[in-house]
C-alpha cells in the first residue's frame, strides 16, 4: 500500500489512477507544500506586474476562455445527443 501526502490538507486528488500509481512508484511528496514559499510567490507577482502582466488580467482571460471552451463543449455534446435522439426516433 502506498501512502502519499497531499500537497495541502483538505484538498481533493483528481489524478487519473495510472498517474497516481506512477507517482506512488516514482515520486515523493512531503509535507504541506502549499504553506511554503509565500515570499517567493509574492515576488513572482511583483516581477510580473513590473513586466506589465497583471494578475487580475491573467485570471480574467483564463476564466473567460475556460467558460467559453466549456460552453462550446457542452453545446457540442447537446448537439450530438439531439442528433442521436432524432436518429433513434426515425429508426
C-alpha positions in Angstrom: 0.0 0.0 0.0 1.3 3.5 -0.9 0.6 6.5 1.3 1.3 9.9 -0.3 0.7 13.1 1.5 -1.5 15.7 -0.3 0.0 19.0 -1.4 -2.3 20.7 1.2 -4.6 19.2 3.8 -8.3 19.0 2.9 -7.6 19.0 -0.9 -9.1 16.6 -3.4 -6.9 14.4 -5.6 -8.2 14.4 -9.2 -5.2 12.5 -10.7 -6.1 9.6 -13.0 -5.4 6.2 -11.3 -2.5 5.4 -13.6 -0.8 8.7 -12.7 -1.4 8.1 -9.0 0.2 4.7 -9.3 3.2 6.2 -11.2 3.5 8.9 -8.5 3.5 6.2 -5.8 6.1 4.2 -7.7 8.5 7.0 -8.7 7.5 10.2 -6.9 7.9 11.7 -3.5 5.7 14.4 -1.9 6.5 15.5 1.6 4.6 17.8 3.9 2.2 20.6 3.3 3.7 22.2 0.2 1.1 24.9 -0.1 2.3 26.6 3.1 5.8 27.1 1.8 7.3 29.7 -0.5 4.9 32.6 0.2 7.7 35.3 -0.1 9.0 33.8 -3.4 5.4 33.7 -4.8 4.8 37.3 -3.8 8.0 38.3 -5.6 6.9 36.5 -8.7 3.7 38.5 -8.8 5.7 41.8 -8.2 8.1 40.8 -11.1 5.2 40.0 -13.4 3.5 43.4 -12.6 6.8 45.1 -13.5 6.7 43.3 -16.8 3.2 44.6 -17.4 1.5 41.3 -16.7 -1.3 41.9 -14.2 -2.7 39.0 -12.1 -6.3 40.1 -12.5 -5.9 40.4 -16.2 -4.5 36.9 -16.4 -7.2 35.3 -14.3 -9.9 37.2 -16.2 -8.7 35.9 -19.5 -8.3 32.4 -18.2 -11.8 32.5 -16.7 -13.4 33.8 -19.9 -11.6 31.4 -22.1 -12.4 28.5 -19.8 -16.1 29.3 -19.6 -16.2 29.7 -23.4 -14.5 26.4 -24.0 -16.8 24.6 -21.6 -19.9 26.2 -23.2 -18.7 25.1 -26.6 -18.1 21.6 -25.5 -21.4 21.5 -23.7 -23.2 22.7 -26.8 -21.3 20.1 -28.9 -22.5 17.4 -26.5 -26.1 18.6 -26.7 -26.0 18.7 -30.5 -24.6 15.2 -30.6 -27.3 13.9 -28.2 -30.0 15.7 -30.2 -28.8 14.2 -33.4 -28.6 10.7 -31.9 -32.1 11.0 -30.4 -33.5 12.2 -33.7 -31.9 9.3 -35.5 -33.2 6.9 -32.9 -36.7 8.3 -33.3 -36.5 7.6 -37.1 -35.3 4.0 -36.7 
